[in-house]
Amino acid sequence: MNTAFANLYQSAFTPTESERRMSAAAEQYVVETEAYDRSVCTGPVIRGAIMPANAHQQRLVNRNSMRAFDYLCTQHPEFARQHIRREISRTESRSPSL
């Protein structure tokens, strides 16, 4: 096999320190918001996540997630909000049943 090709396309991926910090922050957000959701919601569990049973629970969940996201962004100003959202989405899709 061509060594140049192997070096470019078959190397092992190692995340940077910045990528590891963002991933850890996103995982912390997902774990904390799901824990809060489980403390206030009484709806069904769908794909490992509890659902709000009524509009009041939905408002509580939304308010908490916005506060948690804002806090996360202030703790990590080196990352753009859009990038943090994308990493949270990836984290949620990788581990739907935390």
N, CA, C and O atoms as a GROMACS GRO file, in nm:
protein
  392
    1MET      N    1   0.085  -0.118   0.000
    1MET     CA    2   0.000   0.000   0.000
    1MET      C    3   0.089   0.124   0.000
    1MET      O    4   0.199   0.122   0.055
    2ASN      N    5   0.041   0.228  -0.060
    2ASN     CA    6   0.113   0.354  -0.069
    2ASN      C    7   0.126   0.416   0.070
    2ASN      O    8   0.025   0.438   0.136
    3THR      N    9   0.247   0.444   0.114
    3THR     CA   10   0.272   0.498   0.247
    3THR      C   11   0.216   0.638   0.263
    3THR      O   12   0.162   0.672   0.369
    4ALA      N   13   0.227   0.720   0.159
    4ALA     CA   14   0.174   0.856   0.167
    4ALA      C   15   0.022   0.853   0.186
    4ALA      O   16  -0.032   0.929   0.266
    5PHE      N   17  -0.046   0.764   0.112
    5PHE     CA   18  -0.190   0.750   0.127
    5PHE      C   19  -0.225   0.706   0.269
    5PHE      O   20  -0.315   0.762   0.332
    6ALA      N   21  -0.155   0.607   0.318
    6ALA     CA   22  -0.180   0.555   0.452
    6ALA      C   23  -0.158   0.663   0.557
    6ALA      O   24  -0.237   0.672   0.652
    7ASN      N   25  -0.056   0.743   0.543
    7ASN     CA   26  -0.029   0.850   0.640
    7ASN      C   27  -0.139   0.956   0.640
    7ASN      O   28  -0.174   1.009   0.745
    8LEU      N   29  -0.193   0.985   0.523
    8LEU     CA   30  -0.297   1.088   0.513
    8LEU      C   31  -0.434   1.038   0.556
    8LEU      O   32  -0.506   1.110   0.625
    9TYR      N   33  -0.472   0.919   0.515
    9TYR     CA   34  -0.610   0.875   0.529
    9TYR      C   35  -0.633   0.758   0.624
    9TYR      O   36  -0.748   0.725   0.652
   10GLN      N   37  -0.530   0.697   0.672
   10GLN     CA   38  -0.551   0.583   0.760
   10GLN      C   39  -0.483   0.599   0.895
   10GLN      O   40  -0.451   0.501   0.960
   11SER      N   41  -0.462   0.721   0.935
   11SER     CA   42  -0.400   0.745   1.064
   11SER      C   43  -0.508   0.742   1.174
   11SER      O   44  -0.627   0.758   1.145
   12ALA      N   45  -0.466   0.724   1.294
   12ALA     CA   46  -0.558   0.722   1.407
   12ALA      C   47  -0.595   0.866   1.443
   12ALA      O   48  -0.509   0.955   1.447
   13PHE      N   49  -0.723   0.888   1.469
   13PHE     CA   50  -0.770   1.020   1.507
   13PHE      C   51  -0.746   1.042   1.655
   13PHE      O   52  -0.787   0.961   1.738
   14THR      N   53  -0.680   1.151   1.688
   14THR     CA   54  -0.662   1.189   1.828
   14THR      C   55  -0.714   1.331   1.845
   14THR      O   56  -0.662   1.424   1.783
   15PRO      N   57  -0.816   1.348   1.928
   15PRO     CA   58  -0.873   1.482   1.947
   15PRO      C   59  -0.774   1.575   2.016
   15PRO      O   60  -0.690   1.532   2.096
   16THR      N   61  -0.786   1.702   1.984
   16THR     CA   62  -0.702   1.803   2.049
   16THR      C   63  -0.753   1.828   2.190
   16THR      O   64  -0.862   1.783   2.227
   17GLU      N   65  -0.675   1.899   2.268
   17GLU     CA   66  -0.715   1.934   2.404
   17GLU      C   67  -0.843   2.017   2.402
   17GLU      O   68  -0.932   1.999   2.485
   18SER      N   69  -0.853   2.108   2.306
   18SER     CA   70  -0.972   2.192   2.292
   18SER      C   71  -1.094   2.107   2.261
   18SER      O   72  -1.201   2.129   2.318
   19GLU      N   73  -1.080   2.011   2.173
   19GLU     CA   74  -1.192   1.922   2.138
   19GLU      C   75  -1.232   1.836   2.257
   19GLU      O   76  -1.351   1.810   2.276
   20ARG      N   77  -1.136   1.793   2.336
   20ARG     CA   78  -1.168   1.714   2.456
   20ARG      C   79  -1.244   1.798   2.559
   20ARG      O   80  -1.338   1.749   2.622
   21ARG      N   81  -1.203   1.925   2.576
   21ARG     CA   82  -1.272   2.013   2.670
   21ARG      C   83  -1.416   2.039   2.625
   21ARG      O   84  -1.508   2.037   2.706
   22MET      N   85  -1.434   2.062   2.494
   22MET     CA   86  -1.569   2.086   2.444
   22MET      C   87  -1.656   1.962   2.460
   22MET      O   88  -1.772   1.973   2.499
   23SER      N   89  -1.601   1.847   2.431
   23SER     CA   90  -1.676   1.723   2.445
   23SER      C   91  -1.715   1.698   2.590
   23SER      O   92  -1.828   1.657   2.619
   24ALA      N   93  -1.623   1.724   2.682
   24ALA     CA   94  -1.652   1.705   2.824
   24ALA      C   95  -1.759   1.803   2.871
   24ALA      O   96  -1.847   1.767   2.949
   25ALA      N   97  -1.752   1.927   2.824
   25ALA     CA   98  -1.852   2.027   2.861
   25ALA      C   99  -1.990   1.987   2.808
   25ALA      O  100  -2.090   1.999   2.879
   26ALA      N  101  -1.996   1.941   2.684
   26ALA     CA  102  -2.123   1.899   2.626
   26ALA      C  103  -2.180   1.779   2.701
   26ALA      O  104  -2.300   1.772   2.725
   27GLU      N  105  -2.095   1.686   2.736
   27GLU     CA  106  -2.142   1.569   2.811
   27GLU      C  107  -2.195   1.610   2.948
   27GLU      O  108  -2.297   1.558   2.993
   28GLN      N  109  -2.126   1.703   3.014
   28GLN     CA  110  -2.172   1.752   3.143
   28GLN      C  111  -2.310   1.818   3.129
   28GLN      O  112  -2.398   1.796   3.212
   29TYR      N  113  -2.328   1.898   3.024
   29TYR     CA  114  -2.457   1.963   2.998
   29TYR      C  115  -2.568   1.859   2.982
   29TYR      O  116  -2.674   1.871   3.043
   30VAL      N  117  -2.543   1.758   2.902
   30VAL     CA  118  -2.644   1.655   2.875
   30VAL      C  119  -2.680   1.581   3.004
   30VAL      O  120  -2.798   1.558   3.032
   31VAL      N  121  -2.581   1.544   3.081
   31VAL     CA  122  -2.605   1.470   3.206
   31VAL      C  123  -2.683   1.556   3.304
   31VAL      O  124  -2.780   1.510   3.365
   32GLU      N  125  -2.642   1.682   3.320
   32GLU     CA  126  -2.709   1.769   3.417
   32GLU      C  127  -2.852   1.803   3.376
   32GLU      O  128  -2.941   1.804   3.460
   33THR      N  129  -2.874   1.831   3.248
   33THR     CA  130  -3.011   1.864   3.206
   33THR      C  131  -3.102   1.742   3.213
   33THR      O  132  -3.219   1.755   3.248
   34GLU      N  133  -3.050   1.625   3.181
   34GLU     CA  134  -3.132   1.505   3.191
   34GLU      C  135  -3.165   1.475   3.338
   34GLU      O  136  -3.276   1.432   3.368
   35ALA      N  137  -3.070   1.497   3.427
   35ALA     CA  138  -3.097   1.477   3.570
   35ALA      C  139  -3.207   1.572   3.618
   35ALA      O  140  -3.295   1.532   3.694
   36TYR      N  141  -3.200   1.696   3.574
   36TYR     CA  142  -3.304   1.792   3.612
   36TYR      C  143  -3.439   1.748   3.553
   36TYR      O  144  -3.541   1.749   3.623
   37ASP      N  145  -3.438   1.710   3.427
   37ASP     CA  146  -3.562   1.666   3.362
   37ASP      C  147  -3.625   1.551   3.440
   37ASP      O  148  -3.747   1.547   3.458
   38ARG      N  149  -3.544   1.459   3.484
   38ARG     CA  150  -3.596   1.344   3.559
   38ARG      C  151  -3.651   1.385   3.695
   38ARG      O  152  -3.735   1.315   3.752
   39SER      N  153  -3.605   1.498   3.748
   39SER     CA  154  -3.655   1.544   3.878
   39SER      C  155  -3.788   1.617   3.867
   39SER      O  156  -3.861   1.626   3.966
   40VAL      N  157  -3.822   1.671   3.748
   40VAL     CA  158  -3.946   1.748   3.736
   40VAL      C  159  -4.050   1.684   3.643
   40VAL      O  160  -4.168   1.718   3.652
   41CYS      N  161  -4.010   1.596   3.557
   41CYS     CA  162  -4.102   1.540   3.457
   41CYS      C  163  -4.167   1.411   3.505
   41CYS      O  164  -4.107   1.331   3.577
   42THR      N  165  -4.292   1.394   3.464
   42THR     CA  166  -4.364   1.272   3.500
   42THR      C  167  -4.416   1.200   3.376
   42THR      O  168  -4.498   1.108   3.387
   43GLY      N  169  -4.370   1.241   3.260
   43GLY     CA  170  -4.415   1.179   3.135
   43GLY      C  171  -4.341   1.050   3.107
   43GLY      O  172  -4.266   1.000   3.191
   44PRO      N  173  -4.363   0.996   2.988
   44PRO     CA  174  -4.300   0.868   2.952
   44PRO      C  175  -4.151   0.885   2.922
   44PRO      O  176  -4.104   0.995   2.893
   45VAL      N  177  -4.078   0.775   2.930
   45VAL     CA  178  -3.938   0.772   2.891
   45VAL      C  179  -3.932   0.724   2.747
   45VAL      O  180  -3.978   0.614   2.715
   46ILE      N  181  -3.876   0.807   2.660
   46ILE     CA  182  -3.865   0.774   2.518
   46ILE      C  183  -3.719   0.780   2.478
   46ILE      O  184  -3.653   0.882   2.495
   47ARG      N  185  -3.669   0.668   2.425
   47ARG     CA  186  -3.528   0.655   2.386
   47ARG      C  187  -3.433   0.697   2.498
   47ARG      O  188  -3.330   0.760   2.472
   48GLY      N  189  -3.466   0.661   2.620
   48GLY     CA  190  -3.379   0.687   2.733
   48GLY      C  191  -3.393   0.824   2.797
   48GLY      O  192  -3.327   0.851   2.897
   49ALA      N  193  -3.477   0.910   2.742
   49ALA     CA  194  -3.496   1.044   2.797
   49ALA      C  195  -3.640   1.060   2.843
   49ALA      O  196  -3.734   1.019   2.775
   50ILE      N  197  -3.657   1.120   2.960
   50ILE     CA  198  -3.792   1.140   3.012
   50ILE      C  199  -3.855   1.262   2.944
   50ILE      O  200  -3.787   1.360   2.914
   51MET      N  201  -3.984   1.254   2.921
   51MET     CA  202  -4.058   1.359   2.853
   51MET      C  203  -4.147   1.432   2.953
   51MET      O  204  -4.198   1.372   3.047
   52PRO      N  205  -4.166   1.562   2.932
   52PRO     CA  206  -4.259   1.636   3.017
   52PRO      C  207  -4.403   1.590   2.992
   52PRO      O  208  -4.440   1.557   2.879
   53ALA      N  209  -4.482   1.588   3.097
   53ALA     CA  210  -4.620   1.541   3.086
   53ALA      C  211  -4.717   1.654   3.054
   53ALA      O  212  -4.828   1.628   3.007
   54ASN      N  213  -4.677   1.779   3.080
   54ASN     CA  214  -4.768   1.891   3.055
   54ASN      C  215  -4.688   2.017   3.023
   54ASN      O  216  -4.565   2.015   3.023
   55ALA      N  217  -4.760   2.125   2.995
   55ALA     CA  218  -4.696   2.250   2.954
   55ALA      C  219  -4.609   2.309   3.066
   55ALA      O  220  -4.504   2.368   3.038
   56HIS      N  221  -4.651   2.295   3.189
   56HIS     CA  222  -4.573   2.348   3.301
   56HIS      C  223  -4.437   2.279   3.309
   56HIS      O  224  -4.334   2.345   3.323
   57GLN      N  225  -4.436   2.148   3.300
   57GLN     CA  226  -4.310   2.074   3.302
   57GLN      C  227  -4.223   2.112   3.182
   57GLN      O  228  -4.101   2.122   3.195
   58GLN      N  229  -4.284   2.133   3.066
   58GLN     CA  230  -4.209   2.174   2.947
   58GLN      C  231  -4.142   2.309   2.969
   58GLN      O  232  -4.027   2.328   2.930
   59ARG      N  233  -4.214   2.404   3.032
   59ARG     CA  234  -4.154   2.534   3.061
   59ARG      C  235  -4.037   2.521   3.157
   59ARG      O  236  -3.934   2.586   3.139
   60LEU      N  237  -4.052   2.438   3.259
   60LEU     CA  238  -3.943   2.417   3.355
   60LEU      C  239  -3.819   2.359   3.286
   60LEU      O  240  -3.707   2.404   3.309
   61VAL      N  241  -3.841   2.261   3.202
   61VAL     CA  242  -3.732   2.196   3.129
   61VAL      C  243  -3.663   2.296   3.036
   61VAL      O  244  -3.540   2.302   3.032
   62ASN      N  245  -3.742   2.373   2.962
   62ASN     CA  246  -3.685   2.471   2.870
   62ASN      C  247  -3.606   2.578   2.944
   62ASN      O  248  -3.495   2.614   2.903
   63ARG      N  249  -3.661   2.628   3.053
   63ARG     CA  250  -3.592   2.732   3.131
   63ARG      C  251  -3.459   2.678   3.184
   63ARG      O  252  -3.357   2.747   3.178
   64ASN      N  253  -3.461   2.557   3.236
   64ASN     CA  254  -3.338   2.499   3.288
   64ASN      C  255  -3.235   2.478   3.178
   64ASN      O  256  -3.116   2.506   3.197
   65SER      N  257  -3.278   2.429   3.063
   65SER     CA  258  -3.182   2.404   2.956
   65SER      C  259  -3.121   2.534   2.905
   65SER      O  260  -3.002   2.537   2.871
   66MET      N  261  -3.200   2.642   2.898
   66MET     CA  262  -3.144   2.771   2.856
   66MET      C  263  -3.044   2.824   2.958
   66MET      O  264  -2.938   2.876   2.920
   67ARG      N  265  -3.076   2.811   3.085
   67ARG     CA  266  -2.983   2.856   3.189
   67ARG      C  267  -2.855   2.774   3.186
   67ARG      O  268  -2.744   2.828   3.196
   68ALA      N  269  -2.869   2.644   3.173
   68ALA     CA  270  -2.751   2.556   3.169
   68ALA      C  271  -2.664   2.586   3.047
   68ALA      O  272  -2.542   2.587   3.056
   69PHE      N  273  -2.728   2.612   2.933
   69PHE     CA  274  -2.653   2.643   2.812
   69PHE      C  275  -2.580   2.777   2.826
   69PHE      O  276  -2.464   2.789   2.789
   70ASP      N  277  -2.649   2.878   2.878
   70ASP     CA  278  -2.585   3.008   2.899
   70ASP      C  279  -2.467   2.996   2.995
   70ASP      O  280  -2.362   3.056   2.972
   71TYR      N  281  -2.484   2.919   3.101
   71TYR     CA  282  -2.374   2.898   3.196
   71TYR      C  283  -2.256   2.828   3.128
   71TYR      O  284  -2.141   2.867   3.149
   72LEU      N  285  -2.286   2.728   3.049
   72LEU     CA  286  -2.181   2.656   2.976
   72LEU      C  287  -2.105   2.750   2.884
   72LEU      O  288  -1.982   2.743   2.875
   73CYS      N  289  -2.177   2.837   2.816
   73CYS     CA  290  -2.112   2.932   2.724
   73CYS      C  291  -2.026   3.034   2.798
   73CYS      O  292  -1.921   3.074   2.748
   74THR      N  293  -2.069   3.075   2.917
   74THR     CA  294  -1.987   3.170   2.993
   74THR      C  295  -1.864   3.101   3.052
   74THR      O  296  -1.761   3.165   3.069
   75GLN      N  297  -1.875   2.972   3.082
   75GLN     CA  298  -1.761   2.898   3.135
   75GLN      C  299  -1.659   2.865   3.027
   75GLN      O  300  -1.542   2.841   3.057
   76HIS      N  301  -1.702   2.863   2.901
   76HIS     CA  302  -1.614   2.827   2.788
   76HIS      C  303  -1.626   2.933   2.678
   76HIS      O  304  -1.679   2.904   2.571
   77PRO      N  305  -1.578   3.054   2.704
   77PRO     CA  306  -1.592   3.160   2.604
   77PRO      C  307  -1.507   3.138   2.479
   77PRO      O  308  -1.526   3.205   2.378
   78GLU      N  309  -1.413   3.044   2.485
   78GLU     CA  310  -1.329   3.017   2.368
   78GLU      C  311  -1.404   2.943   2.258
   78GLU      O  312  -1.356   2.934   2.145
   79PHE      N  313  -1.523   2.890   2.291
   79PHE     CA  314  -1.603   2.818   2.191
   79PHE      C  315  -1.723   2.902   2.151
   79PHE      O  316  -1.786   2.967   2.235
   80ALA      N  317  -1.756   2.901   2.024
   80ALA     CA  318  -1.875   2.969   1.974
   80ALA      C  319  -2.000   2.892   2.018
   80ALA      O  320  -1.998   2.769   2.028
   81ARG      N  321  -2.107   2.965   2.042
   81ARG     CA  322  -2.232   2.902   2.085
   81ARG      C  323  -2.278   2.796   1.985
   81ARG      O  324  -2.326   2.690   2.024
   82GLN      N  325  -2.262   2.826   1.858
   82GLN     CA  326  -2.303   2.731   1.754
   82GLN      C  327  -2.224   2.601   1.765
   82GLN      O  328  -2.281   2.493   1.749
   83HIS      N  329  -2.095   2.609   1.792
   83HIS     CA  330  -2.013   2.489   1.804
   83HIS      C  331  -2.050   2.409   1.929
   83HIS      O  332  -2.049   2.286   1.927
   84ILE      N  333  -2.083   2.479   2.035
   84ILE     CA  334  -2.125   2.410   2.157
   84ILE      C  335  -2.256   2.336   2.131
   84ILE      O  336  -2.272   2.220   2.170
   85ARG      N  337  -2.352   2.404   2.066
   85ARG     CA  338  -2.480   2.338   2.032
   85ARG      C  339  -2.458   2.212   1.949
   85ARG      O  340  -2.519   2.109   1.974
   86ARG      N  341  -2.369   2.223   1.851
   86ARG     CA  342  -2.342   2.108   1.765
   86ARG      C  343  -2.282   1.993   1.845
   86ARG      O  344  -2.319   1.877   1.825
   87GLU      N  345  -2.191   2.023   1.936
   87GLU     CA  346  -2.129   1.918   2.017
   87GLU      C  347  -2.231   1.856   2.114
   87GLU      O  348  -2.226   1.735   2.138
   88ILE      N  349  -2.321   1.936   2.168
   88ILE     CA  350  -2.427   1.882   2.254
   88ILE      C  351  -2.515   1.787   2.173
   88ILE      O  352  -2.552   1.680   2.221
   89SER      N  353  -2.549   1.826   2.054
   89SER     CA  354  -2.630   1.741   1.967
   89SER      C  355  -2.559   1.609   1.939
   89SER      O  356  -2.622   1.503   1.943
   90ARG      N  357  -2.431   1.615   1.910
   90ARG     CA  358  -2.353   1.493   1.886
   90ARG      C  359  -2.351   1.405   2.010
   90ARG      O  360  -2.366   1.283   2.002
   91THR      N  361  -2.332   1.467   2.125
   91THR     CA  362  -2.327   1.392   2.250
   91THR      C  363  -2.460   1.322   2.277
   91THR      O  364  -2.463   1.206   2.317
   92GLU      N  365  -2.570   1.394   2.255
   92GLU     CA  366  -2.702   1.334   2.276
   92GLU      C  367  -2.728   1.219   2.180
   92GLU      O  368  -2.789   1.119   2.217
   93SER      N  369  -2.683   1.234   2.057
   93SER     CA  370  -2.709   1.127   1.959
   93SER      C  371  -2.619   1.005   1.983
   93SER      O  372  -2.657   0.893   1.949
   94ARG      N  373  -2.501   1.026   2.041
   94ARG     CA  374  -2.412   0.912   2.070
   94ARG      C  375  -2.458   0.832   2.189
   94ARG      O  376  -2.441   0.710   2.192
   95SER      N  377  -2.517   0.898   2.287
   95SER     CA  378  -2.557   0.827   2.410
   95SER      C  379  -2.699   0.866   2.448
   95SER      O  380  -2.718   0.943   2.542
   96PRO      N  381  -2.799   0.815   2.377
   96PRO     CA  382  -2.937   0.853   2.406
   96PRO      C  383  -2.987   0.804   2.540
   96PRO      O  384  -3.082   0.860   2.594
   97SER      N  385  -2.928   0.701   2.595
   97SER     CA  386  -2.975   0.650   2.724
   97SER      C  387  -2.866   0.665   2.828
   97SER      O  388  -2.799   0.568   2.865
   98LEU      N  389  -2.849   0.788   2.877
   98LEU     CA  390  -2.746   0.816   2.978
   98LEU      C  391  -2.787   0.758   3.106
   98LEU      O  392  -2.715   0.770   3.205
   0.00000   0.00000   0.00000
